[in-house]
Amino acid sequence: MALLLLMIVAPVMAQTDTGTTINDFGAVYGSLAALVAAIPIVVEIIKKFITKMPSWAVQLLSWLVGIAMTMFGWWMHLGFLDGIPWYLALAYGFGASLAANGIADTGLVQWLVGLFGKKVTEKGK
């Protein structure tokens, strides 16, 4: 029965693919949630090249990748990082790393960074 179901469902699912690929590098920086989702993917790619890493090193690598990806996006003026000060981008990097490691969620990170962002805009006025 399962084999018959698989034979019916698999071809239907295969036909629903549009065949288009997204090559927009800035799409990762469309939101904090997209950045958080991209961090583990990059870490897994790096882990394939560096084998036999202890768990604490993988955790540290994940945090560094999150901060590096965020600061790169700020430097290149990508997505939501465009036009914000460097220290807010760094705060987003810490927050994205925390969220990617399951310590915080994106709503909490945005709220915390928003506390500092309001002070920046009030100073500018």
BANU-164431 format. One record per residue: residue in one letter; x, y, z of N, C-alpha, C, O, CB in turn. Coordinates in nm, 3 decimals, m for minus. Glycine has a CB too. Example, Ala and Ser with C-alpha at 12.3 -4.5 7.8 and 13.67 -1.06 7.14 Angstrom:
REM residues 2
+----+---------+---------+---------+---------+---------+---------+---------+---------+---------+---------+---------+---------+---------+---------+---------+
| aa |    n.xx |    n.yy |    n.zz |   ca.xx |   ca.yy |   ca.zz |    c.xx |    c.yy |    c.zz |    o.xx |    o.yy |    o.zz |   cb.xx |   cb.yy |   cb.zz |
+----+---------+---------+---------+---------+---------+---------+---------+---------+---------+---------+---------+---------+---------+---------+---------+
|  A |   1.319 |  m0.569 |   0.780 |   1.230 |  m0.450 |   0.780 |   1.320 |  m0.330 |   0.780 |   1.424 |  m0.332 |   0.846 |   1.131 |  m0.447 |   0.905 |
|  S |   1.285 |  m0.225 |   0.708 |   1.367 |  m0.106 |   0.714 |   1.290 |   0.003 |   0.787 |   1.341 |   0.114 |   0.804 |   1.408 |  m0.060 |   0.572 |
+----+---------+---------+---------+---------+---------+---------+---------+---------+---------+---------+---------+---------+---------+---------+---------+
//
This chain:
REM residues 125
+----+---------+---------+---------+---------+---------+---------+---------+---------+---------+---------+---------+---------+---------+---------+---------+
| aa |    n.xx |    n.yy |    n.zz |   ca.xx |   ca.yy |   ca.zz |    c.xx |    c.yy |    c.zz |    o.xx |    o.yy |    o.zz |   cb.xx |   cb.yy |   cb.zz |
+----+---------+---------+---------+---------+---------+---------+---------+---------+---------+---------+---------+---------+---------+---------+---------+
|  M |   0.082 |  m0.119 |   0.000 |   0.000 |   0.000 |   0.000 |   0.086 |   0.125 |   0.000 |   0.059 |   0.219 |  m0.074 |  m0.093 |   0.000 |   0.119 |
|  A |   0.192 |   0.126 |   0.084 |   0.280 |   0.242 |   0.090 |   0.353 |   0.262 |  m0.042 |   0.374 |   0.375 |  m0.086 |   0.381 |   0.227 |   0.205 |
|  L |   0.392 |   0.152 |  m0.105 |   0.461 |   0.161 |  m0.233 |   0.367 |   0.217 |  m0.339 |   0.409 |   0.298 |  m0.421 |   0.514 |   0.024 |  m0.275 |
|  L |   0.242 |   0.175 |  m0.339 |   0.145 |   0.227 |  m0.435 |   0.122 |   0.377 |  m0.412 |   0.114 |   0.453 |  m0.508 |   0.013 |   0.151 |  m0.423 |
|  L |   0.112 |   0.418 |  m0.287 |   0.095 |   0.559 |  m0.255 |   0.216 |   0.640 |  m0.300 |   0.202 |   0.749 |  m0.354 |   0.071 |   0.577 |  m0.105 |
|  L |   0.336 |   0.586 |  m0.278 |   0.457 |   0.653 |  m0.320 |   0.463 |   0.667 |  m0.471 |   0.510 |   0.768 |  m0.523 |   0.578 |   0.578 |  m0.269 |
|  M |   0.415 |   0.566 |  m0.543 |   0.416 |   0.571 |  m0.688 |   0.319 |   0.676 |  m0.741 |   0.339 |   0.728 |  m0.851 |   0.382 |   0.435 |  m0.745 |
|  I |   0.215 |   0.706 |  m0.667 |   0.118 |   0.806 |  m0.711 |   0.161 |   0.946 |  m0.669 |   0.151 |   1.040 |  m0.748 |  m0.021 |   0.774 |  m0.653 |
|  V |   0.208 |   0.962 |  m0.546 |   0.240 |   1.094 |  m0.492 |   0.370 |   1.149 |  m0.548 |   0.377 |   1.269 |  m0.577 |   0.247 |   1.088 |  m0.341 |
|  A |   0.473 |   1.068 |  m0.563 |   0.603 |   1.116 |  m0.607 |   0.599 |   1.182 |  m0.745 |   0.656 |   1.290 |  m0.760 |   0.701 |   1.001 |  m0.610 |
|  P |   0.533 |   1.123 |  m0.846 |   0.529 |   1.192 |  m0.975 |   0.452 |   1.324 |  m0.970 |   0.487 |   1.418 |  m1.041 |   0.466 |   1.101 |  m1.078 |
|  V |   0.349 |   1.332 |  m0.889 |   0.273 |   1.456 |  m0.878 |   0.359 |   1.564 |  m0.814 |   0.360 |   1.678 |  m0.859 |   0.144 |   1.434 |  m0.796 |
|  M |   0.431 |   1.528 |  m0.708 |   0.518 |   1.625 |  m0.643 |   0.633 |   1.666 |  m0.733 |   0.677 |   1.781 |  m0.728 |   0.572 |   1.568 |  m0.512 |
|  A |   0.681 |   1.578 |  m0.815 |   0.790 |   1.610 |  m0.906 |   0.745 |   1.707 |  m1.013 |   0.826 |   1.786 |  m1.063 |   0.845 |   1.483 |  m0.970 |
|  Q |   0.617 |   1.705 |  m1.050 |   0.566 |   1.794 |  m1.153 |   0.540 |   1.934 |  m1.102 |   0.529 |   2.027 |  m1.181 |   0.441 |   1.737 |  m1.211 |
|  T |   0.531 |   1.952 |  m0.972 |   0.500 |   2.084 |  m0.920 |   0.622 |   2.175 |  m0.913 |   0.607 |   2.294 |  m0.884 |   0.439 |   2.072 |  m0.783 |
|  D |   0.742 |   2.126 |  m0.938 |   0.862 |   2.208 |  m0.938 |   0.861 |   2.298 |  m1.059 |   0.839 |   2.253 |  m1.172 |   0.989 |   2.120 |  m0.935 |
|  T |   0.886 |   2.426 |  m1.037 |   0.886 |   2.521 |  m1.148 |   1.017 |   2.520 |  m1.224 |   1.024 |   2.569 |  m1.337 |   0.858 |   2.660 |  m1.097 |
|  G |   1.123 |   2.465 |  m1.163 |   1.250 |   2.458 |  m1.232 |   1.333 |   2.585 |  m1.221 |   1.441 |   2.593 |  m1.279 |   1.228 |   2.427 |  m1.376 |
|  T |   1.285 |   2.683 |  m1.148 |   1.361 |   2.806 |  m1.133 |   1.445 |   2.800 |  m1.007 |   1.404 |   2.742 |  m0.907 |   1.267 |   2.928 |  m1.129 |
|  T |   1.561 |   2.859 |  m1.013 |   1.647 |   2.867 |  m0.897 |   1.665 |   3.013 |  m0.859 |   1.667 |   3.101 |  m0.944 |   1.784 |   2.800 |  m0.924 |
|  I |   1.677 |   3.037 |  m0.732 |   1.695 |   3.173 |  m0.685 |   1.844 |   3.197 |  m0.667 |   1.910 |   3.130 |  m0.587 |   1.617 |   3.198 |  m0.552 |
|  N |   1.897 |   3.292 |  m0.740 |   2.038 |   3.325 |  m0.730 |   2.059 |   3.461 |  m0.666 |   2.166 |   3.520 |  m0.680 |   2.103 |   3.322 |  m0.867 |
|  D |   1.960 |   3.511 |  m0.596 |   1.970 |   3.641 |  m0.532 |   2.044 |   3.626 |  m0.400 |   1.988 |   3.576 |  m0.303 |   1.830 |   3.702 |  m0.510 |
|  F |   2.169 |   3.670 |  m0.397 |   2.252 |   3.658 |  m0.278 |   2.195 |   3.741 |  m0.164 |   2.207 |   3.703 |  m0.048 |   2.395 |   3.701 |  m0.308 |
|  G |   2.134 |   3.853 |  m0.197 |   2.078 |   3.940 |  m0.094 |   1.951 |   3.887 |  m0.032 |   1.904 |   3.944 |   0.067 |   2.051 |   4.073 |  m0.152 |
|  A |   1.892 |   3.779 |  m0.085 |   1.769 |   3.724 |  m0.029 |   1.793 |   3.668 |   0.111 |   1.700 |   3.663 |   0.192 |   1.713 |   3.615 |  m0.120 |
|  V |   1.915 |   3.627 |   0.140 |   1.947 |   3.578 |   0.274 |   1.931 |   3.692 |   0.375 |   1.900 |   3.668 |   0.492 |   2.092 |   3.521 |   0.279 |
|  Y |   1.952 |   3.813 |   0.331 |   1.947 |   3.929 |   0.418 |   1.812 |   4.001 |   0.410 |   1.802 |   4.117 |   0.449 |   2.058 |   4.024 |   0.383 |
|  G |   1.711 |   3.932 |   0.362 |   1.578 |   3.992 |   0.354 |   1.515 |   4.014 |   0.490 |   1.438 |   4.108 |   0.509 |   1.488 |   3.905 |   0.271 |
|  S |   1.548 |   3.929 |   0.585 |   1.496 |   3.944 |   0.721 |   1.590 |   3.874 |   0.817 |   1.678 |   3.798 |   0.776 |   1.352 |   3.886 |   0.733 |
|  L |   1.571 |   3.901 |   0.943 |   1.653 |   3.836 |   1.045 |   1.627 |   3.686 |   1.046 |   1.719 |   3.608 |   1.067 |   1.624 |   3.896 |   1.184 |
|  A |   1.504 |   3.647 |   1.023 |   1.470 |   3.504 |   1.023 |   1.542 |   3.430 |   0.909 |   1.587 |   3.317 |   0.927 |   1.318 |   3.485 |   1.010 |
|  A |   1.553 |   3.493 |   0.793 |   1.623 |   3.430 |   0.682 |   1.772 |   3.416 |   0.712 |   1.835 |   3.316 |   0.677 |   1.603 |   3.510 |   0.552 |
|  L |   1.828 |   3.516 |   0.778 |   1.968 |   3.510 |   0.817 |   1.992 |   3.399 |   0.919 |   2.090 |   3.324 |   0.910 |   2.014 |   3.644 |   0.874 |
|  V |   1.901 |   3.388 |   1.015 |   1.912 |   3.283 |   1.117 |   1.904 |   3.145 |   1.051 |   1.976 |   3.053 |   1.092 |   1.799 |   3.298 |   1.223 |
|  A |   1.821 |   3.130 |   0.952 |   1.808 |   3.001 |   0.884 |   1.930 |   2.968 |   0.799 |   1.960 |   2.850 |   0.778 |   1.684 |   3.001 |   0.796 |
|  A |   2.001 |   3.068 |   0.752 |   2.117 |   3.045 |   0.667 |   2.242 |   3.007 |   0.747 |   2.331 |   2.940 |   0.695 |   2.146 |   3.168 |   0.583 |
|  I |   2.249 |   3.049 |   0.871 |   2.370 |   3.025 |   0.952 |   2.399 |   2.875 |   0.967 |   2.513 |   2.835 |   0.943 |   2.354 |   3.089 |   1.090 |
|  P |   2.304 |   2.790 |   1.007 |   2.337 |   2.647 |   1.019 |   2.378 |   2.582 |   0.887 |   2.457 |   2.488 |   0.886 |   2.219 |   2.573 |   1.074 |
|  I |   2.326 |   2.632 |   0.778 |   2.363 |   2.576 |   0.647 |   2.510 |   2.604 |   0.619 |   2.583 |   2.515 |   0.575 |   2.274 |   2.635 |   0.535 |
|  V |   2.553 |   2.728 |   0.643 |   2.693 |   2.763 |   0.621 |   2.784 |   2.686 |   0.717 |   2.892 |   2.642 |   0.678 |   2.714 |   2.915 |   0.639 |
|  V |   2.742 |   2.670 |   0.841 |   2.821 |   2.595 |   0.939 |   2.836 |   2.450 |   0.895 |   2.945 |   2.393 |   0.907 |   2.756 |   2.602 |   1.079 |
|  E |   2.730 |   2.390 |   0.846 |   2.738 |   2.251 |   0.799 |   2.832 |   2.237 |   0.680 |   2.902 |   2.136 |   0.668 |   2.600 |   2.198 |   0.762 |
|  I |   2.834 |   2.335 |   0.593 |   2.927 |   2.331 |   0.479 |   3.071 |   2.339 |   0.529 |   3.157 |   2.266 |   0.481 |   2.898 |   2.446 |   0.380 |
|  I |   3.096 |   2.427 |   0.624 |   3.231 |   2.440 |   0.679 |   3.271 |   2.313 |   0.753 |   3.387 |   2.271 |   0.745 |   3.239 |   2.561 |   0.774 |
|  K |   3.177 |   2.250 |   0.823 |   3.208 |   2.127 |   0.898 |   3.250 |   2.013 |   0.806 |   3.322 |   1.923 |   0.849 |   3.087 |   2.084 |   0.979 |
|  K |   3.206 |   2.015 |   0.681 |   3.248 |   1.911 |   0.587 |   3.396 |   1.922 |   0.555 |   3.462 |   1.822 |   0.527 |   3.166 |   1.920 |   0.458 |
|  F |   3.450 |   2.044 |   0.558 |   3.591 |   2.064 |   0.529 |   3.679 |   2.045 |   0.651 |   3.794 |   2.002 |   0.640 |   3.612 |   2.202 |   0.471 |
|  I |   3.626 |   2.078 |   0.768 |   3.702 |   2.063 |   0.893 |   3.638 |   1.949 |   0.971 |   3.533 |   1.967 |   1.033 |   3.704 |   2.197 |   0.977 |
|  T |   3.701 |   1.834 |   0.968 |   3.644 |   1.718 |   1.036 |   3.698 |   1.709 |   1.178 |   3.796 |   1.772 |   1.214 |   3.676 |   1.590 |   0.958 |
|  K |   3.631 |   1.628 |   1.257 |   3.669 |   1.599 |   1.395 |   3.676 |   1.724 |   1.482 |   3.775 |   1.747 |   1.551 |   3.803 |   1.528 |   1.398 |
|  M |   3.571 |   1.803 |   1.479 |   3.563 |   1.921 |   1.565 |   3.486 |   1.885 |   1.691 |   3.382 |   1.821 |   1.683 |   3.496 |   2.040 |   1.491 |
|  P |   3.535 |   1.926 |   1.807 |   3.458 |   1.904 |   1.930 |   3.331 |   1.989 |   1.929 |   3.321 |   2.085 |   1.853 |   3.543 |   1.936 |   2.054 |
|  S |   3.236 |   1.954 |   2.013 |   3.107 |   2.023 |   2.010 |   3.120 |   2.171 |   2.048 |   3.046 |   2.254 |   1.995 |   3.009 |   1.955 |   2.104 |
|  W |   3.211 |   2.205 |   2.137 |   3.227 |   2.345 |   2.174 |   3.283 |   2.425 |   2.057 |   3.251 |   2.543 |   2.042 |   3.319 |   2.359 |   2.296 |
|  A |   3.366 |   2.362 |   1.974 |   3.422 |   2.430 |   1.857 |   3.315 |   2.454 |   1.751 |   3.316 |   2.556 |   1.683 |   3.537 |   2.350 |   1.798 |
|  V |   3.224 |   2.359 |   1.738 |   3.113 |   2.377 |   1.643 |   3.024 |   2.492 |   1.690 |   2.978 |   2.572 |   1.608 |   3.030 |   2.246 |   1.630 |
|  Q |   2.999 |   2.500 |   1.818 |   2.919 |   2.610 |   1.874 |   2.987 |   2.744 |   1.850 |   2.922 |   2.840 |   1.809 |   2.895 |   2.588 |   2.025 |
|  L |   3.116 |   2.752 |   1.875 |   3.193 |   2.874 |   1.853 |   3.193 |   2.910 |   1.705 |   3.178 |   3.026 |   1.670 |   3.336 |   2.858 |   1.905 |
|  L |   3.210 |   2.810 |   1.620 |   3.207 |   2.834 |   1.476 |   3.072 |   2.891 |   1.433 |   3.066 |   2.981 |   1.350 |   3.236 |   2.704 |   1.399 |
|  S |   2.965 |   2.838 |   1.488 |   2.832 |   2.887 |   1.455 |   2.815 |   3.033 |   1.495 |   2.756 |   3.112 |   1.420 |   2.725 |   2.801 |   1.523 |
|  W |   2.864 |   3.070 |   1.611 |   2.854 |   3.209 |   1.655 |   2.938 |   3.301 |   1.567 |   2.894 |   3.410 |   1.530 |   2.898 |   3.222 |   1.801 |
|  L |   3.058 |   3.256 |   1.533 |   3.144 |   3.339 |   1.448 |   3.088 |   3.354 |   1.307 |   3.097 |   3.461 |   1.248 |   3.284 |   3.279 |   1.442 |
|  V |   3.031 |   3.247 |   1.254 |   2.970 |   3.253 |   1.121 |   2.852 |   3.351 |   1.121 |   2.836 |   3.429 |   1.027 |   2.924 |   3.112 |   1.076 |
|  G |   2.771 |   3.346 |   1.226 |   2.658 |   3.438 |   1.234 |   2.700 |   3.583 |   1.238 |   2.643 |   3.668 |   1.169 |   2.576 |   3.407 |   1.356 |
|  I |   2.801 |   3.612 |   1.318 |   2.850 |   3.750 |   1.326 |   2.916 |   3.790 |   1.195 |   2.895 |   3.902 |   1.147 |   2.950 |   3.764 |   1.443 |
|  A |   2.995 |   3.702 |   1.136 |   3.063 |   3.733 |   1.010 |   2.963 |   3.755 |   0.897 |   2.979 |   3.848 |   0.818 |   3.160 |   3.620 |   0.973 |
|  M |   2.861 |   3.670 |   0.888 |   2.761 |   3.688 |   0.782 |   2.685 |   3.819 |   0.799 |   2.656 |   3.887 |   0.701 |   2.661 |   3.570 |   0.782 |
|  T |   2.654 |   3.854 |   0.921 |   2.581 |   3.977 |   0.946 |   2.666 |   4.099 |   0.913 |   2.619 |   4.193 |   0.849 |   2.534 |   3.983 |   1.091 |
|  M |   2.791 |   4.098 |   0.957 |   2.877 |   4.212 |   0.929 |   2.908 |   4.223 |   0.779 |   2.924 |   4.333 |   0.726 |   3.008 |   4.201 |   1.009 |
|  F |   2.916 |   4.109 |   0.711 |   2.934 |   4.113 |   0.565 |   2.811 |   4.177 |   0.499 |   2.826 |   4.260 |   0.409 |   2.957 |   3.971 |   0.509 |
|  G |   2.694 |   4.140 |   0.544 |   2.572 |   4.199 |   0.489 |   2.563 |   4.348 |   0.516 |   2.516 |   4.424 |   0.432 |   2.449 |   4.130 |   0.546 |
|  W |   2.610 |   4.391 |   0.633 |   2.611 |   4.534 |   0.665 |   2.711 |   4.606 |   0.575 |   2.682 |   4.714 |   0.523 |   2.646 |   4.557 |   0.813 |
|  W |   2.828 |   4.546 |   0.558 |   2.933 |   4.607 |   0.476 |   2.888 |   4.621 |   0.330 |   2.920 |   4.720 |   0.264 |   3.061 |   4.523 |   0.483 |
|  M |   2.813 |   4.523 |   0.282 |   2.767 |   4.526 |   0.143 |   2.631 |   4.594 |   0.127 |   2.577 |   4.598 |   0.016 |   2.759 |   4.384 |   0.089 |
|  H |   2.575 |   4.648 |   0.235 |   2.445 |   4.716 |   0.234 |   2.334 |   4.626 |   0.180 |   2.260 |   4.665 |   0.089 |   2.453 |   4.844 |   0.149 |
|  L |   2.324 |   4.506 |   0.236 |   2.225 |   4.409 |   0.190 |   2.105 |   4.406 |   0.282 |   2.119 |   4.407 |   0.405 |   2.288 |   4.270 |   0.181 |
|  G |   1.987 |   4.402 |   0.225 |   1.862 |   4.378 |   0.296 |   1.836 |   4.470 |   0.412 |   1.853 |   4.592 |   0.402 |   1.861 |   4.240 |   0.344 |
|  F |   1.795 |   4.412 |   0.524 |   1.755 |   4.490 |   0.640 |   1.874 |   4.555 |   0.709 |   1.855 |   4.639 |   0.797 |   1.681 |   4.403 |   0.738 |
|  L |   1.996 |   4.520 |   0.672 |   2.115 |   4.577 |   0.733 |   2.160 |   4.707 |   0.666 |   2.252 |   4.773 |   0.714 |   2.227 |   4.478 |   0.729 |
|  D |   2.097 |   4.742 |   0.556 |   2.135 |   4.862 |   0.482 |   2.095 |   4.987 |   0.561 |   1.979 |   5.003 |   0.599 |   2.070 |   4.863 |   0.342 |
|  G |   2.190 |   5.073 |   0.584 |   2.162 |   5.201 |   0.646 |   2.160 |   5.203 |   0.797 |   2.124 |   5.306 |   0.855 |   2.034 |   5.248 |   0.598 |
|  I |   2.197 |   5.095 |   0.863 |   2.200 |   5.097 |   1.008 |   2.345 |   5.113 |   1.054 |   2.436 |   5.077 |   0.980 |   2.136 |   4.967 |   1.068 |
|  P |   2.367 |   5.165 |   1.173 |   2.505 |   5.178 |   1.222 |   2.570 |   5.042 |   1.244 |   2.502 |   4.941 |   1.258 |   2.507 |   5.258 |   1.353 |
|  W |   2.703 |   5.041 |   1.245 |   2.778 |   4.917 |   1.254 |   2.749 |   4.843 |   1.384 |   2.744 |   4.720 |   1.386 |   2.926 |   4.944 |   1.243 |
|  Y |   2.730 |   4.916 |   1.493 |   2.708 |   4.848 |   1.621 |   2.570 |   4.783 |   1.628 |   2.553 |   4.684 |   1.699 |   2.725 |   4.946 |   1.736 |
|  L |   2.472 |   4.837 |   1.556 |   2.343 |   4.769 |   1.549 |   2.353 |   4.643 |   1.464 |   2.291 |   4.542 |   1.493 |   2.236 |   4.863 |   1.493 |
|  A |   2.433 |   4.651 |   1.357 |   2.455 |   4.532 |   1.276 |   2.526 |   4.425 |   1.358 |   2.495 |   4.306 |   1.346 |   2.538 |   4.565 |   1.150 |
|  L |   2.622 |   4.467 |   1.440 |   2.691 |   4.372 |   1.527 |   2.594 |   4.311 |   1.628 |   2.602 |   4.192 |   1.658 |   2.808 |   4.440 |   1.600 |
|  A |   2.503 |   4.392 |   1.681 |   2.401 |   4.341 |   1.773 |   2.311 |   4.241 |   1.702 |   2.275 |   4.138 |   1.760 |   2.317 |   4.457 |   1.832 |
|  Y |   2.273 |   4.269 |   1.577 |   2.196 |   4.173 |   1.499 |   2.276 |   4.045 |   1.477 |   2.220 |   3.936 |   1.478 |   2.154 |   4.233 |   1.364 |
|  G |   2.407 |   4.057 |   1.458 |   2.492 |   3.940 |   1.441 |   2.493 |   3.852 |   1.565 |   2.480 |   3.730 |   1.555 |   2.633 |   3.982 |   1.408 |
|  F |   2.508 |   3.915 |   1.683 |   2.500 |   3.839 |   1.807 |   2.363 |   3.774 |   1.822 |   2.352 |   3.658 |   1.861 |   2.530 |   3.929 |   1.928 |
|  G |   2.259 |   3.851 |   1.791 |   2.124 |   3.799 |   1.803 |   2.095 |   3.685 |   1.706 |   2.031 |   3.587 |   1.742 |   2.024 |   3.908 |   1.782 |
|  A |   2.143 |   3.699 |   1.583 |   2.124 |   3.593 |   1.484 |   2.197 |   3.467 |   1.526 |   2.148 |   3.356 |   1.506 |   2.172 |   3.639 |   1.345 |
|  S |   2.316 |   3.483 |   1.585 |   2.390 |   3.367 |   1.633 |   2.318 |   3.300 |   1.749 |   2.311 |   3.178 |   1.755 |   2.531 |   3.408 |   1.677 |
|  L |   2.263 |   3.380 |   1.840 |   2.186 |   3.323 |   1.951 |   2.063 |   3.249 |   1.900 |   2.033 |   3.139 |   1.946 |   2.144 |   3.433 |   2.049 |
|  A |   1.993 |   3.309 |   1.805 |   1.873 |   3.246 |   1.753 |   1.905 |   3.121 |   1.672 |   1.831 |   3.023 |   1.677 |   1.794 |   3.344 |   1.667 |
|  A |   2.014 |   3.123 |   1.597 |   2.052 |   3.006 |   1.518 |   2.092 |   2.889 |   1.607 |   2.078 |   2.773 |   1.568 |   2.167 |   3.040 |   1.423 |
|  N |   2.142 |   2.919 |   1.726 |   2.181 |   2.814 |   1.820 |   2.069 |   2.777 |   1.915 |   2.090 |   2.696 |   2.005 |   2.302 |   2.857 |   1.899 |
|  G |   1.952 |   2.834 |   1.898 |   1.837 |   2.797 |   1.978 |   1.830 |   2.862 |   2.115 |   1.749 |   2.819 |   2.198 |   1.835 |   2.652 |   1.995 |
|  I |   1.910 |   2.962 |   2.141 |   1.910 |   3.027 |   2.271 |   1.802 |   3.135 |   2.279 |   1.743 |   3.155 |   2.385 |   2.048 |   3.088 |   2.300 |
|  A |   1.777 |   3.203 |   2.171 |   1.676 |   3.310 |   2.167 |   1.594 |   3.292 |   2.041 |   1.631 |   3.216 |   1.952 |   1.741 |   3.452 |   2.172 |
|  D |   1.481 |   3.364 |   2.033 |   1.405 |   3.363 |   1.909 |   1.417 |   3.500 |   1.842 |   1.462 |   3.596 |   1.904 |   1.255 |   3.327 |   1.934 |
|  T |   1.377 |   3.508 |   1.716 |   1.399 |   3.630 |   1.640 |   1.319 |   3.748 |   1.694 |   1.364 |   3.862 |   1.685 |   1.363 |   3.607 |   1.495 |
|  G |   1.202 |   3.723 |   1.751 |   1.122 |   3.831 |   1.808 |   1.193 |   3.898 |   1.924 |   1.193 |   4.020 |   1.935 |   0.988 |   3.779 |   1.853 |
|  L |   1.254 |   3.818 |   2.010 |   1.329 |   3.871 |   2.124 |   1.449 |   3.951 |   2.076 |   1.478 |   4.058 |   2.130 |   1.374 |   3.758 |   2.217 |
|  V |   1.519 |   3.900 |   1.977 |   1.638 |   3.968 |   1.925 |   1.599 |   4.102 |   1.864 |   1.665 |   4.202 |   1.889 |   1.709 |   3.880 |   1.820 |
|  Q |   1.492 |   4.105 |   1.785 |   1.449 |   4.230 |   1.724 |   1.405 |   4.331 |   1.830 |   1.429 |   4.451 |   1.815 |   1.336 |   4.205 |   1.625 |
|  W |   1.341 |   4.285 |   1.935 |   1.300 |   4.374 |   2.042 |   1.421 |   4.433 |   2.114 |   1.425 |   4.553 |   2.140 |   1.211 |   4.300 |   2.142 |
|  L |   1.520 |   4.348 |   2.145 |   1.639 |   4.396 |   2.213 |   1.717 |   4.496 |   2.128 |   1.760 |   4.599 |   2.178 |   1.729 |   4.280 |   2.250 |
|  V |   1.735 |   4.466 |   2.000 |   1.806 |   4.557 |   1.912 |   1.724 |   4.685 |   1.891 |   1.781 |   4.793 |   1.876 |   1.836 |   4.489 |   1.776 |
|  G |   1.593 |   4.672 |   1.891 |   1.507 |   4.790 |   1.879 |   1.522 |   4.887 |   1.995 |   1.503 |   5.007 |   1.977 |   1.363 |   4.747 |   1.868 |
|  L |   1.556 |   4.837 |   2.111 |   1.580 |   4.925 |   2.225 |   1.698 |   5.018 |   2.198 |   1.694 |   5.136 |   2.232 |   1.606 |   4.843 |   2.351 |
|  F |   1.803 |   4.964 |   2.138 |   1.919 |   5.045 |   2.104 |   1.894 |   5.130 |   1.982 |   1.944 |   5.242 |   1.972 |   2.041 |   4.958 |   2.082 |
|  G |   1.816 |   5.079 |   1.888 |   1.785 |   5.153 |   1.766 |   1.705 |   5.278 |   1.793 |   1.725 |   5.379 |   1.725 |   1.711 |   5.065 |   1.670 |
|  K |   1.613 |   5.275 |   1.891 |   1.533 |   5.392 |   1.924 |   1.621 |   5.502 |   1.981 |   1.600 |   5.620 |   1.952 |   1.423 |   5.356 |   2.023 |
|  K |   1.719 |   5.464 |   2.062 |   1.809 |   5.563 |   2.118 |   1.891 |   5.629 |   2.008 |   1.920 |   5.749 |   2.017 |   1.901 |   5.500 |   2.222 |
|  V |   1.929 |   5.555 |   1.907 |   2.007 |   5.611 |   1.798 |   1.925 |   5.711 |   1.720 |   1.974 |   5.819 |   1.688 |   2.058 |   5.501 |   1.705 |
|  T |   1.800 |   5.679 |   1.689 |   1.717 |   5.771 |   1.612 |   1.681 |   5.893 |   1.693 |   1.667 |   6.002 |   1.636 |   1.592 |   5.701 |   1.564 |
|  E |   1.664 |   5.879 |   1.824 |   1.634 |   5.996 |   1.906 |   1.754 |   6.088 |   1.915 |   1.737 |   6.210 |   1.921 |   1.590 |   5.953 |   2.045 |
|  K |   1.875 |   6.033 |   1.917 |   1.995 |   6.116 |   1.920 |   2.012 |   6.193 |   1.791 |   2.059 |   6.307 |   1.791 |   2.117 |   6.031 |   1.945 |
|  G |   1.975 |   6.130 |   1.679 |   1.992 |   6.193 |   1.549 |   1.899 |   6.311 |   1.527 |   1.927 |   6.394 |   1.441 |   1.970 |   6.092 |   1.442 |
|  K |   1.790 |   6.321 |   1.602 |   1.693 |   6.429 |   1.581 |   1.733 |   6.556 |   1.651 |   1.662 |   6.656 |   1.643 |   1.556 |   6.388 |   1.629 |
+----+---------+---------+---------+---------+---------+---------+---------+---------+---------+---------+---------+---------+---------+---------+---------+
//
